[in-house]
Every structure is written in C-alpha cells, then in structure tokens.
Amino acid sequence: MAALLATYMQAMNISIPNAAVLHVQGGLSMTDDEIGWVFSSYIAASAIVMPMTHWLAGRFGRKVIFQVSIALFSLALMLDTLATTPLQFVSARILQGAASGTLAPISMAILLHELPPFRHGRIGIAWSVTALLGMLSGPAIGGWLGEYVGWHSIFYISLPMAGFIALAMGVYLKEKKLHKSEHFDFFGLATFSVGIAGLQMLLDRGERMEWFASPEIWAEAIASALGFYLYIVHVLTKDEHFLNKALFKDRNFSVATVMFFAFGFVLLPTLALTSPMLEELLGYPADTAGFITIPRGIALVGALLLTWRAPTRIDNRLLVIGGLALVVYGNWRMLGYSPLMDWWPVVAAGAIQGAGLGMMMPALTRAAFSTLDPRFRAEGTVLFNLSRLYGSTIGIAIVQLYFYSNTQSMHLALANNLRPYRIASQAAGSLSGQGLALMNELITGQAALVAVIGQFKLLMIAMLIVSPLALLLRKPRSGNIPGVAK
C-alpha cells in the first residue's frame, strides 16, 4: 500500500499545480513565460536521477535510498510553500523532482520483491494505473485546493502521505542490497544530462533573452551541443554505458521508444495548455478547470485497462494505430475551440485524446519489450521511461515557446485593424484610456486563444509524423511480453 501510494504521490505532484498555476503565478509574481518551469523543472530533475536508482539501491540499500528520497521530497514540499520568488520556487521543484526520481522505480521493485511471482502481472497493471491516476487527478485536486484553500495547500496535502509512507516502510520494509561492485556510467549520464538540460534551458529562456543576442543562450546552446557530442563519442568508443547499444539493435524497441517520446510530448503539454486556457481565456474558476480534465483521465485509464486485457489474437499493431488515430482525432477537435464555446467541446476532445493515449501506452509497451532480449529489459525500461519524461518536458518547453511567440504575432496582426485608415480607429479615437485598455485586452485574448489552438495543432502534427512508424513494428512473440510499463 505504501509503495503504491508513493507512486501516486510522485505522479500527482507533476500535475497538481496545473489548474492552480494562475494562483501560483500571482502569489510569486511569475511572468507568463516562467510558468512552464513549474512542470519542466520537476520532470527534468526526475529524469536525471531516475537512471541512477538501481546503482544507488545496490550501493546503499533500497530502504535507505527510499527513506532519504521521502525525506528530501517532504523537505521540498515545505520549501515550495515557503518560496517567495520564482527562483526559490523552481529550485524547490527541482529538489522535489530529483527526490521523486527514485520513488517510482524502487516502489515497483519493492512490489515485485514482496509479492509472489503469480501476482506480478496484476500488480504491474495496478502500478501503471496508480501512476496514471496520480498524474491525471492532480489538476482536479490542485484546482479545488487552489480555489478554496490557497495554492500553498496543493503541496501541504502530500505531507501526510509522505509521513505514512515513511512510517510504513520504516517498520515493515526489510533492507536489501545488490552487489556493491556494480559499475555505473556516471560520465555517460552526466554528458547526456548536460545536453538535455542545456536544450531545455535554451528553449525555456530563448524568447525572454532574445535568443542568440544573449550570451546566456549561446552558453546554453554550446553546453547542450558539447554534452550531446561527448555522449555520442562515449557511446561509440566505450563498451559499457548506462544505455546499452544493444537496445538500439532491436527494431521494435527503437521504434516504440520514439513513439513513446511522442506519447509524452502530447500527454502533459495538453494539460499545460488546457487549464490556463479555461481559466485565463474562458473565465472558468480553477476548480472547474480541474474538474473538466477528469473525463480525459477516466477515458485514458479505461482504455488502458481494456487494451491490456485485449486478446492476444488481436494484432498489437492495430491497437497502436487505433490509439494514434484517436489521439489525432482528439487534437483535430481541439482546433475548433472558440471563445463562444461552453465546457462540452473540451470534455469531448479530451476524452477522445485520453482514450487514444490509453490504447497506446500498453500497446507500445508490448511492442517495445516483446522482441527485446530479457537481459536488456532493466536498461530498456529506464530508456523507455526516459523517452516519455523527456518527451513531456521538451514538449512543454516547445508549446510554451510557440504559444507566446504566436500570441505576439497574432496580436500584431489583429491590431492592424486599428490603424488610422481603418473604420475601427474612428471609434477608438473617441474611447477613453480605459476603453482602449479594454479593446487591447479583447485583442490579446483573441490572439492568445488562436495561439493555444496553434499549439494543439503542433501536438497533432507531432503524432502524425510518428504515425507511419507503426508500420515498422513487428508482431510480438507470445510469451515474451512483460507485465508492466514501468
């Protein structure tokens, strides 16, 4: 129970600020282009630490690492609530994400170790559903708490869970260490992380710093290029590294991993766009904006359970293609969003997209691991998870970047109708300063909604690009499918 609760807690804290993000923004005086850091800082830090989990558990013991992670996670929750500046808040989210990086993998390892083998399949699906429920219920919980209790409460709510988890693990979990002599490729992880972190900072800070007119952006670009270069050279010249080259020789695994990156590219960025659109542009309160995301989560989990139970005689590739089609159709419906709509189009489009994502997750997992040599499954699971995490954090950065850029461009295009030779300007000339401010606000709202729709189109195009890869998948071999997508 504690292991599943830890999985839920770390996943919930990814998205719990989503619907309450405007309250957080107001409380910390964050600018619009800094909002994406609330999510990407947590995810990126988690992705950096996660590959080290196996080595850390072997070196220091799984119980020690788990308890230290819970303690750091709790400390970060307190620092989140005490933050008074955006830098303090983002730093706390980085610590929180880093601490969460070990929680999910160790929780899964504990479940598999403590339960008999005949239950592994069921506990695997329970673990996956728990993680998804945490991520998808976060906006509804955070929206309600942010609206009626205050944004600080969205972090306080996790403290009792953390306390129960620490107590249960401290009392009941027995220590277990692996071989201390196990080698870990710190150089490979460090160079890969520098490359990703530099790219993330470049995308997050580029618009604000006017891109390559800023020395900071040049430094981040050079760091990213150097990190990826050193990592590629390291992979090509060394036999051992934290992502085994043999993984990429399996066509199914390589193709499914790329498609899982696209899965992550759509999963969280859709949430990052939907809640602010509902609150800031359509005027919904934070709790309602959070509740509107619930049908998407229900559809996702329901489709995942049905797909996982699908008879083996059904070609897995058809499930992948069906999921892709639903995601694309859901995003296509999002292109019809309007300032005059009610909540129903958002619910319908989100549910359709969620059902597609729910079909894709188990289908891609089967495709990835059905042909992979069992010797590489541990490393394959790490890379498969990382692809989704990096897809989400890069996706959030890209949609935020293009959203603000497109808003400015669309605002300028709409404002052209207010030039002196336009009829509208004659009416504007008689308006007071307050009236002109209202007109500018209306134009800004229109421009922002057009920009949001453009980002949904970007997510749809990303799915369309990877869709042909489904044709490269081979039919899985029966009896070689793992029980869970970790």
N, C-alpha and C positions, 0 to 999 in steps of 0.2 A: 504493500500500500504506500509506504513511504517512497519507494523507488518510482512508482507511477506518479505520485504527487510531485516529486522533484522534476520529472519530465514535464508535467503540466505547468508547473510554476515557471520553469525556464522558458518554455514556449510562449506562455501567456505574456511574459514581460517583454517579448519582442514587440507585440502589437498593442499592448494595453494603453500606451499614450496616444494611440491613433485618433480616436474620437475626441479626446480631451486636449489635442495638440494646440488648439487655439487658446485654451486656458493656460497651458504651459508657456506658450509664446507670450501672452500678456503678462504673466507673472514674472518672467525672466527678461522681458524686453528683447526677445529674439526677432531678428529680421526674417522675412519670408524665405530667403534663400538658405537660412540656417536650420529650417525645420527638418530637412532630410537627415541632418546629423543625429537627430533623436533616435532614428531607426538604424541608419547605416553604421554608426559608431558601435552599437551593441552587436550587430550581426558580424561586422568585420573582426572585432576583437574575439568573438566566439570562434570564428573560422580559423583564426591564427592559433588559438590554444588547442582546439579540438584534436589536431593530428598528434599532439604530444601526450594525449590521455593514456594510451597503452604503455608508453615508456614511463610516465610518471607513476602509474599504478604499480608497475613492476619494480620500480626503483624504491618507492616509499610506502607502497601498500595502498590498496584501493580504499580502505576505510579512512586512512589519514588524508588522502587526497580529496575524498568526498567531503569529509568534515571541514577541511580547510576551505574548500570551494563554497560550502554553505555559509561559513563564517564570512568570507570575503563578499559573497553575494548579499548577505544581510547588511554588512558594512556599506556596500554600495547603495543599497536601498535607502539607508539613512542619509548618505551623502546626497542622493537625489533630492530628498526633501529639504535638505539644508542649503542647497545651492541657491545663490542669489544672482549669478551671472551665467550667460550661456556657456562660457568656457568651463566653469565649475560643474555645470550640469552634464555637459558632454563628457568631461573627464570621469564623472561618476558612472555614466552609462558605459564607458569603455571598460572600467573596472568590473561593472556588473556583467557585461558581455564576456569578458575574459574568464570570470568565475563560472559562468554558465557553460563554458565550452567543454568542461569535463563532466558536467552533471548528467546529461543525456546518455553519453556512451557508457559511463560507469553504471548508471541506473539499469541500462539494458544488460550489461554484463552481470550485474547482481541478480536480475530476474532469471537469466539463463542458468546461472550457477546454483541458485537456491531452489529452483523448481525442477521437477523430473523431466527428462527429455520428451516424454509424450505430450507435455503441456507447452513445449516451446512454440509450436505453431500458433496456438491460441494466444499465448502471452505476447507473441510477436505482433499480431494484429492489434491486440489491446494496447500495446505500447505505441504503435503508429497512430491509432485513433486518439489516444490520450494527447500525444504531441500536437496533432492537428486541432483537437478541441481547444487546447490551450491557446494556440495561435489565432484561431478563428473566434473564440469567445472574448478575447482581450478587448477589442473595440467596444463591445456592448457593456462590459464591466467598467472599463475606463470612462466611457461616455456618461454612464449613470453617476458614477462617483464624482467625476469632474464637474457635472452639472449641479449636483445637490450637496456634495460634501466638500469639494475643493480638490484641486489637482494633486495636492500632496498625498491624498488618501489612496491614489492609484498605486502608490509604492508601499504605503503602510499595510495594505491588505495582504501583501506577500510575507510580511514578517511572522505572523502566526504559523503559516505553512512552513516557513523555514525552520522555526523553532520545533515544530512537531517532527519534521524530517530529521533534524539533527539529533533529537532525543531518541527517536525510534532506531536510527542507525547506530547511535552510540550504545544502546542497550542490547540490540539483537544481532547486529551485523558482526560476523567474525572476520578478523583480518586475514588477508590473503595477498601474498606477494608472488610475482613471477620471477624469472631468472634475472638477477641484477646485472648480469653480463650483457644483456641485450643492448645492441647498438641502436642509436637513433641519429638520423641525419639532420643535425641542427643547421648545418650550412645550407643544405637544400631548402629547408623550411624557412630559414631567415631570408635567403635571396628571393624566394617565391613571395614571401610576405611583404618584403620591401617593394617588389614590383606591383603587387596588388594595392598596397597602402598608398604608394605614390600615384597610381592611376586613380584611386578613389579620391584622394585629396585634390588632384588636378581637376576632376570632374566637379567636385563639390565647391571648390574655390575659384574655378576659372572665370565664371561670369562676374563675380564680385570684384576680382582683381584685374579685369580686362585682359584676360588670357596672357599671351606672351609679351605683353607690355610690362608685365610684373616679373621681377627677379624670383619671387616665390614660386610662380608657376613654372619657370624654367628649372628651378631646383627640383620641384616635384616631378617634372617630366624626365629630367636626367636620372633621378633616383629610380623611377619606375623602369625606364629603359635599361639602366645598368642592372637592376635586380633581375629582370627577366632574362637579360643576356647571360649573366652569371649562372642563373638557374639552368638555362638551356645547355650551356657549356658543361655544367656539372653533370647533367643527365647523360650527355653524350660521352663523357670521359670517365665516369665512375660506374662501377658495377652495382653499388648499393646506394639507395637514396629513399626518401620517405614515400615517394610514389614510384613503384616498381615499373620499369619499362615494359615488362611483360604484360601489364594491364592493357597497354595500347595495342598489343598484337591481337587482342580479341575484338573482332569487328562489332559484335553485338554490344559488348560493354562500352566501347568507344562511342558508338552511335547513340546508345541510350544515355550516356553521360552528357553528351552535348545537348540532347533533347531535355534532360533533367535540368540543365542550366537554363534553358528557355522556360521550363516549368517554374523555376524560382524567379525568373525575370518577370513573369506575369503574376505569380501568387501574391507577393507582398506589395509590389508597386500599385496594384489595383486598389488595395486598401489605403495606401498612402495618398491616392488621388481621390477616392470616393468620399471619405469622411470630410475632408476640408471642402470639397465641392458642395456637399449637402449643407454644411454649417455656414460657410463664408459666402457662398454664391446663391444658395437657395433658401437660406434663412432658417434651417432646421436647428433645434437645440441639440446639444451634444449627446444627450441620452437617446433621442430619436435617431440621430445619425448612427449611433452604435447599434441600436436595435435593427435598423434597416439592413445591416450587414449579416444578421443572423441567418436568413434563408440561404445565403451563399454558403455559409459554413455547414448547414444541415444538408444541403444538396451535395457538398463535397464529401462529407463523411459517409452519407448514404450511398453515393456512387462508389466510393472506395470499398465499402463492405460488400456490395453486390458484385463488384468486379473481382474482389479477392475470392469470392465464392463461385465465380463463374466456372462451369465445367471445363475440364482440361481439353475436351474435344474442340472447343472454340479456339480458333487461331488467335493467339495473343496479339498478333499484328493488327487484326481487325479492331481489337479494343483500343490499341494505341491510336489508330486512325480515327475511330469514333470519338475518342476523347479530344483529339486535335480539332475535329470538326465542330464539336460543341463549344470549345474554347473560342475558336474563330467566330462562330455564330454569335456567342455571347458578347464578344467585343464589338462585332458589327452592330448589334443592337445598341451598344453604348454610344455609337456615333450619332444616334438620333436623339440624344439628350437635349433638352430645351429649358430655358428659364420658366416656361409656362407649364412644365410637366409637374405631376404630383410624384409620390414616392413609388408608385407601382412600376414604372419602367426600370427604375434602379433595382428593385427587388427581382423582377423577371430576368433582366440581363445578368445580374449577379448569380442567381440560382443556376442559370444555364451554363455560365462560365464555371461555376463551382462544380457542377456535375461533370463537366469535361475534365477538369483538373483531378477530380476524384477517380475518374476512369484511368487517367494517365499514370498516376502515381504507382499503383500496384502493377499495371501492365508494363511500365518501363522497368520496374524492379525485376520482374520476371525476365524480361528481355536481357537486362544487364548481367544477371548472375546465372542464368540457365546454362550458358556455354562457358562461363569462366572457370578456370581450374580452381578447385576448392582451396588450394594452397594460397591463393591470392585474394581470398574473399575478405580477410580482415583489412588489407590495404585497399581493396576495391571499395569496401564500404566507406572508408574515410574519403576517398576521392569522390565517390558518388554523392555523399553528403555535402562535401565542399562545393561541388558544382552547383547544388541548389542554393547554398548560402551565398556564394559569390554571385550567382545569378540575381538573387534578391537585392544584395547591396549595390551591385553595379546598376541594376535596373532602377532602383530608387534614385540613384545619383543622376542617371540619364534622363528620367522623366522630369525630375525637378529642374534640371538644367534647361531642357527644351521647353518646359512649361513657362518659366519666367522669360526666356528669350522670345517665345512665341506670343506671350501676353503683351510684351512691349511692342512687338511688330504689329500685332493686331490692333492695339490701342492707337498706334500711329496711323494705321490705315483707316480706322473708323473716325478718328479725329479730323481726317482730311475733309469731311463733310462740314466742318465748322470753319472753313476758310472764308475770307471776306466775300468772295464772289458767290458763295452758296446761300440759298434762301435761309437755311438754318441759322446762319450767323446773324441775320437781321433780328431774329427772335432772341438770339443770345445777347445781342447788344443791349437789349432792354432789361436783361436779367441783372439782379444784384450779385454780389460776390458769393452769397450763399447759394443762389440759383446756379451759378456757374460751377460751383463745387459739386452740387448735386448732379449736374449734367456730366461732369468728369467722372463722378462715381458710377453713374449708369454705364458710361462708355467702358470704364475699367472692368466692371462686372461682366459686360458682354464679351470683352476681349479675353478675360480670364476663362470664361466658360468655353469659348471657341478653342482656347489653348488646351484646356483639360480634354476636350473631345479629341484634339490632335494627339494627345498622349495615349489615349485609348486606341487610336488608330496605329500608333507606333507599336504598342503591345500586340495588336492583331497582326501587323506586318512581321514582327519577330516570330510569331507562331507559324505564319505562312511560309517563312523562309526555311524553318526546320522541318516542316511537314513532309517534304519529299524524302527525308532521311528515314522515315518509317518503312519505305520500300527496300532499304538496305538491310533491315533486320532479318535474321534467320529464325526459323521456327524453333522455339525452345525444346530442349530434350526433356522428356518427362523424368521425374525423379531427381532432377538436379536443380530444383528451384528452392531458394531459401525461404524461410518462413516470414521474413520481415524486411521492410525497408527501414533501415536504422536512421 
